[in-house]
Amino acid sequence: MGHLTEEEFESLKQQEGTRNAIHHDLGAMSTQTARLHKAYVKLEEDAEKFRQKLVDKYGKINVELKDGSFEVVKEEEENKE
C-alpha cells in the first residue's frame, strides 16, 4: 500500500476541513435565513394588525414617522350624478 507525502496529506486534510466548514456555514446560513423569513412574516402580520387598530381609532391617516403626527386621509367623493 502506498502513502501520500506529508505535504500532500496535509493539503488534503486542509481541503477537507475547509469543505466541512463551508458545509457547516451554508447550513447555518440556511437556518438563519429561514428564521429571519419567519420573523419578517410575523412582523408584517403584527404590523397589519396594528395598522388596523389605528384605522379603527383614527380612521384612515398618514403618519409622520419623524414625530408621530398624522393627517386624516380625505377620501375622494364619488360622482354624485
C-alpha positions as CSV (number, residue, x, y, z in Angstrom):
1,M,0.0,0.0,0.0
2,G,1.3,3.5,-0.9
3,H,1.3,6.6,1.2
4,L,0.9,10.3,0.3
5,T,3.7,12.6,1.1
6,E,3.3,14.6,4.3
7,E,2.7,17.7,2.2
8,E,0.1,16.0,0.1
9,F,-1.6,14.6,3.1
10,E,-1.7,18.0,5.0
11,S,-3.1,19.7,1.8
12,L,-5.8,17.0,1.5
13,K,-6.7,17.4,5.2
14,Q,-6.8,21.2,4.9
15,Q,-9.1,21.0,1.8
16,E,-11.4,18.6,3.6
17,G,-11.5,20.7,6.7
18,T,-12.4,23.8,4.6
19,R,-15.1,21.9,2.7
20,N,-16.6,20.8,6.0
21,A,-16.5,24.3,7.4
22,I,-18.2,25.6,4.3
23,H,-20.9,23.0,4.5
24,H,-21.5,23.9,8.1
25,D,-21.6,27.6,7.4
26,L,-24.1,27.1,4.5
27,G,-26.3,25.1,6.8
28,A,-26.1,27.8,9.5
29,M,-26.9,30.5,6.9
30,S,-29.9,28.5,5.6
31,T,-31.2,28.1,9.1
32,Q,-30.7,31.8,9.8
33,T,-32.4,32.7,6.6
34,A,-35.4,30.6,7.5
35,R,-35.6,32.2,11.0
36,L,-35.3,35.7,9.5
37,H,-38.1,35.0,7.0
38,K,-40.4,33.7,9.7
39,A,-39.6,36.7,11.9
40,Y,-40.3,39.0,8.9
41,V,-43.7,37.4,8.1
42,K,-44.7,37.7,11.8
43,L,-43.6,41.3,11.9
44,E,-45.8,42.0,8.8
45,E,-48.8,40.3,10.4
46,D,-48.3,42.2,13.6
47,A,-47.8,45.5,11.7
48,E,-51.0,44.9,9.7
49,K,-53.0,44.3,12.9
50,F,-51.6,47.4,14.5
51,R,-52.4,49.5,11.4
52,Q,-55.9,48.2,11.6
53,K,-56.2,49.3,15.2
54,L,-55.0,52.8,14.2
55,V,-57.6,52.9,11.4
56,D,-60.3,51.8,13.9
57,K,-59.3,54.5,16.3
58,Y,-58.4,57.4,14.0
59,G,-59.8,56.5,10.6
60,K,-57.5,56.4,7.6
61,I,-54.4,58.5,8.4
62,N,-50.9,59.3,7.1
63,V,-48.4,59.2,10.0
64,E,-45.3,61.3,10.0
65,L,-42.7,58.9,11.3
66,K,-40.3,61.7,12.5
67,D,-42.6,63.0,15.2
68,G,-45.8,60.8,15.3
69,S,-48.1,63.5,14.0
70,F,-50.7,62.5,11.5
71,E,-53.2,63.8,8.9
72,V,-56.6,62.3,8.2
73,V,-56.8,61.0,4.7
74,K,-59.6,62.7,2.9
75,E,-61.4,60.2,0.7
76,E,-62.5,61.5,-2.7
77,E,-66.2,61.8,-3.1
78,E,-67.7,59.7,-5.8
79,N,-69.6,61.4,-8.6
80,K,-73.0,62.4,-7.4
81,E,-74.9,62.4,-10.6
